[in-house]
Amino acid sequence: MRPLFVVGCPRSGTTLLQLMLHAHPRIALPPETRFVLPAYRRRLGFGDLRERANRAGLAAWITRREATRFHELGLDTAEVERRIVEAPPTLGSALGEVLRAYADEHGKVRWGDKRPAYALHVPEILRLFPDAQFVHVVRDGRDCAGSLLRMPWWHSGFHEAVATWAQVMDAADNWRAGLGSSRWHEVRFEDLVADPEARLRGICAFLGEEYVPEMSEPYRLAGTAVPERKTWHVHTRGALDVSRAGTWETRLTPDQIRLCDAVLGDRLAARGYAPAGSVRPDPAELARYRKVAGLRRAAYAKRRLVDRAVRVRERGAVDFRTAA
């Protein structure tokens, strides 16, 4: 079964789609695990995974590292560690084994993962899972930014929120062009909540699965599939709410709306969102945004260079891909 990855800008509706897909009798998508990308970044540190002891060390790192969310999966640690050790000797197979164990626990045959950050790390995901499919959830960038400002874990400010959405949209354009319609599917959050059956049928067709009505009632799973500590996902525990679309009109200040029009206008229009039609922002605000966005692009480019350098050091000694 091809693994499935749900991606998007933070606060775009990825958790809602995770619940919808998890409601499918064949698909299991866990809460955010937060071990896939960290494991990839430190892949050389695990040693040659053809060595059983190194696979055991990797298994212990995944299941016991405090920074991951493995404990929220509700899996038996010893059993998962055993499965990793017995799996094919690749990093992708080890990580996939955890997600497969979660699917087995829920009686499902298809597995995947959801994390907004994957939107900027598609090449890494494909190295681990070459046959992966991606569903990208898009939400109006102004709503994403306004929502991020209300999150207890967001401390980067408005300009960073806007720059994040812009960067994800630009990356998604590249991935969509490179992967094609059989690997990459895009759905707007606003359409998903307004007409869930139609949008979910489209996603199911993309995945090669049959639509089931339970997918349109994700709140029935929120109590078990969304950790209680994530109080910011309170909307997933109720019926679908179309009023969440367009909240930027009251959440953002006039200055913030002007900035969004100036820097996001083309990107918004390309995905069917009408700019507010406001006047140009204050030049100082525009300069501040461009600095923030430039720093984000530079940091991203640096990460790509670091990854290339690590690939050179791999020397082909270890295969990181998941087994077919």
N, C-alpha and C positions, 0 to 999 in steps of 0.2 A: 504494500500500500504506500502511495506517495505521501510524504509528510506535508503538513499544511502549516503555514505561518501567517498570522494576522499581524499587520503592521500599520503604522500611521503616526501622525503627530500626537504627542500626549494630549489627552482630553478631547480626542476626536471621536470616541465611541468604540474603541477597540475592545473594551471590557464587555460592552453590550453585545457585540458580535461574537465574542468568545462564548458567552452564555447561550446565545442562539445556536451556535454550532455544537456546543456541548450537549444541547438538548436532542441532537440527532442520535438515533439509536446505534449508529456506526462510528461516530466521531467523538473523540475525547480531547478537550483542550483544557489544560490545567490553569490555575492561577499563575501569575508570573513567577517563574522559577529562579531567574537571575543567576544561572550557572553556565549557560551556553557560551555567551560572549567572554566572560572571565576565563573560562576553561580554554577557549580558543587562543586568547591573548597570551596565556602562560603555557602553551602547548609544549614547548621545548623542555619545560621544567619537569614534565611527567616522565621523560625518558622514553626509551624505545618500548612501545606498548606490546611488542611481541614477547616481552618478558612478563611473565605472570605477576611477579612482585610489583612491577610498575603499574599494571592494570589494577592491582589491589590498592596501591597508593592513590591512583586517580579516583577509584571508587570511594575511598575514605574522604578524599578532598570534597567530592560532590556531596556526600551525605552528611558531612560533619562541619563543613565550613560555615561559620556563623553568618557570613555575608550573603549566602544563598537563601532561598526559601524552600529548600527541599522538605523541611518539616511540615510545611503546609499542604503537602501532597497526600498526607495520610498513608504513606507506604511503609512497609516493613523494611527497616534499614538493612538488616542482615541479608534479606532476600534480594534486595536491589543490588547490594554489593556483590553477592554471589553471581547475579546475572551479568553484571559488568565484567567480572573476572572471566566468566565463561563465554562472553561475547567475542566476535572477531576482533583482532587487535588493532582497532582504529579508534581515533577520538570520536568521530561521528557515530560509530556503532555504540560506544559507551554512553554517550549523551542520549542517543536515540533509545537505548535500552531503558533509561529512566522514564522517558515519555511513553514508551511502549508498556512499561509496567503500570503506569497510571491508567492507560487505556484498558489493560487487562483487569485492573481493579474495578473498573466501571463497566466491564462486560462489552467493551467496544473493540473494533478491529482496526480502526484508523486513528493515528495519533498526530499531534502537532504541538505548537506552542504559540503563545501570544506575548508580544512585548513591543511597545511603540519604538524602542531604540533599534529594533531590527530594520526599520525603514532605511537607516543610514549604513547598515552593515549587511546588505544582501550578498556581496561577494563572499563574505566570511561564511554566511549560512549555506551558500551553494558549495563551498569547499567541503563542508561537513556533510551536507545532504544534497547531492547533485541533482536529484529528481524532485526537489521541493517545489510546491506551488505556493503562491503568495496572494493574499487578499488584502488590499490596501483600503482602509477606511478614510475617507476624506470628509472633513467638516470645514465650514466657513472659517477662514483663518482668524477673523475678528472674534468669533465665538470661542475658538481655541485659546486665543490670547486672553480674552476676558475671563475664561474659566481658569486658566493657569494662575492668574493673579489671585484667585481665591483659594488656591491649594496650600495646605500647611507645609508641604514639602518643596514648594517653588519659592526660591529666594533670589532669583536672577533679574526680576524686574520686567517691565513691559517691553522694552526694546529687544531683550533677549527672547521673549515669548514670540514676538512677531518674526524675528530672524529665524527662530527654530522652525516655524511653520513654512517659511519661504524655503529654507534649506531642504526640508523634507519633500516639498512639492518638486523642487528642482531635481532631487535625487530620484524621486518616483518617476519623473518623466524619462530619465535615462534608463531605469530598470524596465519600464514598460516597453520602451523601444527595443531594448536588447533581448528581453525574454519572450515577448509576443503574447498573444491572447490565450495560449494554452498554459502559460506559466504564471501570468500576472492578471489579476482581476481587480477592478476598482469599483467601489460603491460609495455613494454619498450618504453620510449620516442622516441628513435631512430626509432623503428618500427612503432610507431604511426604517425610520420611525413612522413616516407617513403611510407607507405601503409595504409593510414587512414581507408579506407573502410573495409579492412580485419580485422584490429584490433578493429574497432568500432563494426563490426558485432559480434566479439567474446565477447565484453563487453555487447552488447545488449542481446546476448544469455544468458549470465550469469545473467543479470537482468530480463530476461523473457520479453523483449521488442522487438519490430520490429525495424530493422535498417531503417533510412531514410537518403537520400543523403545529406540533408541540414547539417547533423552532420559533414560532411567532409569539410565544409566551415565556420569554426568558426569565421573568421575575420568579417563576416557580422553582428555578434552580439557584437563585441568588443567595439564599440562605446557606447553601452547602458549597457552592463553587466560588463565592467571593469572601475572602477573609474578613471577619468582623472588624479588624483594626482599620480596614480601608473605609472609613466613614464617608469619604468623598465620593463613594460609589452608591450613595443612598438611592439614586434614581433607578438603579438596576433592580431594586426590590419592589417596584411598583409597575403599573401598566405603562406602556410606551407613551411618551409625552412629547407631542409635536411642538409644544410651546417652548421647548428648549432651543429651537431654531430661531436665530435672529435676536438673541438676547444681548448681542453686542450694542444694539441701539440704545439700551439703557445702562449697560455696564461700563461702556467706554466713555471717556470724556470727549468733547469736541476736538481737542488737540490730538487725542489718540486716534480718533476716526480719520482725521485729516492725514495723519502719518500713514495709516493703513492704506488709504486711497492712493497715496503717492508711491509707496514701495511694494504694495501687493496687488495693485490694480489689474495688471495683465494676468497674473496668476489666478486671481479671483474670477475674472471674466472667463478664463479658459476652462474653469470647472463649473460655470453656470451661476456664479455669485455676482450680483450687480454692485459695483462700487457706489458709495454714498453720493458721489458727485460734489464733494466738498472742495474748497479752495486748497491751494498748496500749503503744506505745514510750515511752521517756523524753520528757517534755514538751520538754526542751531540744533533743533530736534532732528532734522534730517541728517545732519552731520553726525550727531550722536548715534543714530541708528546705523549709519553706514560704517562707523567704527566698530560697533558691536558685531554687525554682520560680517565684516572683514576679519575680525578676530576668530569668529566661528569657522569661517572658510579656511583660514590659515591652520587652525587646530585640526580640522578634519584632514587637510592635505598632509599635515605632519603625521597623523595616525596612519594614513595610507602608505607614506614613505617608510614608517617603522615596520609596517606589516610586510612590505616588500623586502626589507632587510632581513626580517626573520625568515621569510620564505627561502632566501638564499642560504641561510644557515641550516635549513631543514635538510638540504643535500639529498632529498629523496629517500632518506633512511627510514622514515616513518610515514605510513599512509594515514591521513586524517579523516578520510571519507567514511561515511556510513556504509555498511555492507548492503548489497541489494536484497 
